[in-house]
C-alpha cells in the first residue's frame, strides 16, 4: 500500500514539475515572440527610417552648402537662394517626407508593440510634425512658397535617441531570452 501511495505521490510531483517547466518555457517563448515582433515590426523599421532621414538630411546640407552654413538659420547671414529652396523642396518631397510618413505609419499601425504602456510624447511630436509637413507640401503644390519649414518642429535628436535606446534594450532582452549574455 505504501508503495502505491509513494508511486502516486512521485507521479504527481513529476507531473507538477513538468507542468511548471512547460508553463515557464511557454511564457519565455511568448516573451521572445513579442520581443522579436517589437524589433522587426516597430523599433527596427522606426530606427531605420529615422537614421536614414538623419543621414540624408546631413548629406543634403553638405551638398547644398559645403561650408556648413545652414539655409534655415537666419542668423547665419546668408539667406537661401531660390535654387537652394527649389533643391530643398525636391529633397524634402522625394526623400525626407516619405521617410517620416513611413515612420509615422509604423507608430500608428504598430502602437500595440510599444515598450511603454502609454504613447511617448516624442512619437506624438513625430505624428504632429508629419501632419504639418503634409500641409506645407500642399501649399507648395498650390504654388505658395512663402514657407519652407513646417510649423511643428521635427524632434530629430529626441526621436533618434528614443528609437536607438529602445532598439538596443530590446536586443539585449532578446539575447537574454535566447540564452545569450547581456552586452
C-alpha positions as CSV (number, residue, x, y, z in Angstrom):
1,X,0.0,0.0,0.0
2,X,2.8,2.4,0.9
3,X,4.5,1.6,-2.4
4,X,1.3,2.5,-4.3
5,X,0.9,5.8,-2.4
6,X,4.6,6.6,-3.0
7,X,4.2,5.9,-6.7
8,X,1.1,8.2,-6.9
9,X,3.0,11.0,-5.0
10,X,6.0,10.7,-7.2
11,X,3.8,10.7,-10.3
12,X,2.0,13.8,-9.1
13,X,5.3,15.6,-8.3
14,X,6.7,14.6,-11.7
15,X,3.5,15.9,-13.5
16,X,3.6,19.1,-11.4
17,X,7.2,19.6,-12.3
18,X,6.6,19.1,-15.9
19,X,3.6,21.4,-15.9
20,X,5.6,24.2,-14.1
21,X,8.5,23.7,-16.5
22,X,6.3,23.8,-19.6
23,X,4.5,26.9,-18.2
24,X,7.8,28.7,-17.7
25,X,9.1,27.7,-21.2
26,X,5.8,28.8,-22.8
27,X,5.9,32.2,-21.1
28,X,9.5,32.6,-22.1
29,X,8.7,31.8,-25.7
30,X,5.8,34.3,-25.7
31,X,8.1,37.0,-24.3
32,X,10.7,36.1,-27.0
33,X,8.0,36.2,-29.8
34,X,6.7,39.6,-28.6
35,X,10.3,41.0,-28.4
36,X,11.0,39.7,-31.9
37,X,7.8,41.4,-33.2
38,X,8.7,44.6,-31.4
39,X,12.1,44.6,-33.1
40,X,11.0,43.5,-36.6
41,X,7.8,45.4,-36.9
42,X,8.2,48.6,-34.8
43,X,11.6,49.6,-33.4
44,X,13.7,48.2,-36.3
45,X,11.8,50.0,-39.1
46,X,11.4,53.1,-36.9
47,X,15.1,53.3,-36.3
48,X,15.9,52.6,-40.0
49,X,13.6,55.4,-41.3
50,X,14.8,57.9,-38.7
51,X,18.5,57.1,-39.2
52,X,18.2,57.2,-43.0
53,X,16.5,60.6,-42.8
54,X,19.2,62.0,-40.5
55,X,21.9,60.8,-42.8
56,X,20.1,62.0,-45.9
57,X,19.5,65.4,-44.4
58,X,23.1,65.8,-43.3
59,X,24.3,64.7,-46.9
60,X,21.9,67.3,-48.4
61,X,23.1,70.1,-46.2
62,X,26.7,69.2,-47.0
63,X,25.9,69.1,-50.7
64,X,23.9,72.3,-50.8
65,X,26.3,74.3,-48.7
66,X,29.7,72.6,-48.2
67,X,30.8,75.4,-45.9
68,X,28.2,74.2,-43.3
69,X,26.1,77.3,-43.1
70,X,22.5,76.2,-42.8
71,X,20.0,77.7,-45.1
72,X,17.5,77.6,-42.2
73,X,19.4,79.7,-39.7
74,X,18.6,83.4,-40.4
75,X,21.4,84.4,-38.0
76,X,23.9,82.9,-40.4
77,X,23.7,86.0,-42.6
78,X,23.2,84.1,-45.8
79,X,19.5,83.7,-46.7
80,X,18.7,80.8,-49.0
81,X,18.8,81.3,-52.7
82,X,15.9,80.4,-54.9
83,X,17.9,77.4,-56.3
84,X,18.6,76.2,-52.7
85,X,14.9,76.4,-51.8
86,X,14.0,74.5,-55.0
87,X,16.6,71.9,-54.1
88,X,15.1,71.7,-50.6
89,X,11.6,71.2,-51.8
90,X,12.8,68.4,-54.1
91,X,14.7,66.5,-51.5
92,X,12.0,67.1,-48.9
93,X,9.1,65.8,-51.0
94,X,11.1,63.0,-52.6
95,X,13.0,61.5,-49.7
96,X,12.6,63.2,-46.3
97,X,8.9,63.4,-46.1
98,X,8.2,59.9,-47.4
99,X,10.6,58.5,-44.7
100,X,8.9,60.3,-41.9
101,X,5.5,59.4,-43.2
102,X,6.6,55.7,-43.1
103,X,7.9,56.2,-39.6
104,X,4.5,57.7,-38.6
105,X,2.7,54.8,-40.2
106,X,4.8,52.4,-38.1
107,X,3.8,54.3,-34.9
108,X,0.1,54.3,-35.9
109,X,-0.2,50.8,-37.2
110,X,2.0,49.0,-34.6
111,X,1.4,51.0,-31.4
112,X,0.5,47.8,-29.6
113,X,4.2,46.9,-29.8
114,X,5.4,49.8,-27.8
115,X,7.6,49.0,-24.8
116,X,5.7,51.7,-22.8
117,X,2.2,51.5,-21.5
118,X,1.4,54.9,-23.0
119,X,2.3,56.7,-26.2
120,X,5.6,58.5,-25.7
121,X,5.3,62.3,-26.3
122,X,8.2,62.2,-28.8
123,X,6.2,59.8,-31.0
124,X,3.2,62.2,-30.8
125,X,5.5,65.0,-31.8
126,X,6.6,63.0,-34.9
127,X,2.9,62.5,-35.9
128,X,2.2,66.2,-35.5
129,X,5.3,67.1,-37.4
130,X,4.3,64.9,-40.3
131,X,0.8,66.4,-40.5
132,X,2.3,69.9,-40.5
133,X,4.7,68.8,-43.3
134,X,1.8,67.5,-45.4
135,X,0.1,70.9,-45.1
136,X,3.4,72.6,-46.1
137,X,3.7,70.4,-49.2
138,X,0.0,71.0,-50.1
139,X,0.8,74.8,-50.0
140,X,3.8,74.2,-52.3
141,X,1.6,72.2,-54.7
142,X,-0.8,75.2,-54.8
143,X,2.2,77.5,-55.7
144,X,2.7,79.1,-52.3
145,X,6.4,79.0,-51.5
146,X,6.3,81.6,-48.7
147,X,7.2,79.0,-46.0
148,X,9.8,76.2,-46.2
149,X,9.6,74.7,-42.7
150,X,6.7,73.0,-41.0
151,X,5.1,74.9,-38.1
152,X,5.7,71.8,-35.9
153,X,9.4,71.2,-35.4
154,X,10.9,67.8,-36.2
155,X,12.3,66.3,-32.9
156,X,15.2,64.7,-34.7
157,X,17.6,64.2,-31.7
158,X,14.9,63.0,-29.3
159,X,13.4,60.6,-31.8
160,X,16.7,59.1,-32.7
161,X,17.7,58.7,-29.1
162,X,14.3,57.1,-28.3
163,X,14.5,54.7,-31.2
164,X,18.1,53.7,-30.6
165,X,17.7,53.2,-26.8
166,X,14.5,51.1,-27.2
167,X,16.0,49.1,-30.0
168,X,19.2,48.3,-28.1
169,X,17.2,47.5,-24.9
170,X,15.1,45.0,-26.8
171,X,18.1,43.5,-28.5
172,X,19.6,42.8,-25.0
173,X,16.3,41.3,-23.9
174,X,16.2,39.1,-27.0
175,X,19.7,37.9,-26.3
176,X,18.8,37.1,-22.7
177,X,15.7,35.2,-23.8
178,X,17.7,33.3,-26.3
179,X,20.1,32.3,-23.5
180,X,22.9,34.6,-24.5
181,X,24.7,37.0,-22.3
182,X,23.8,40.7,-22.0
183,X,26.1,43.0,-23.9
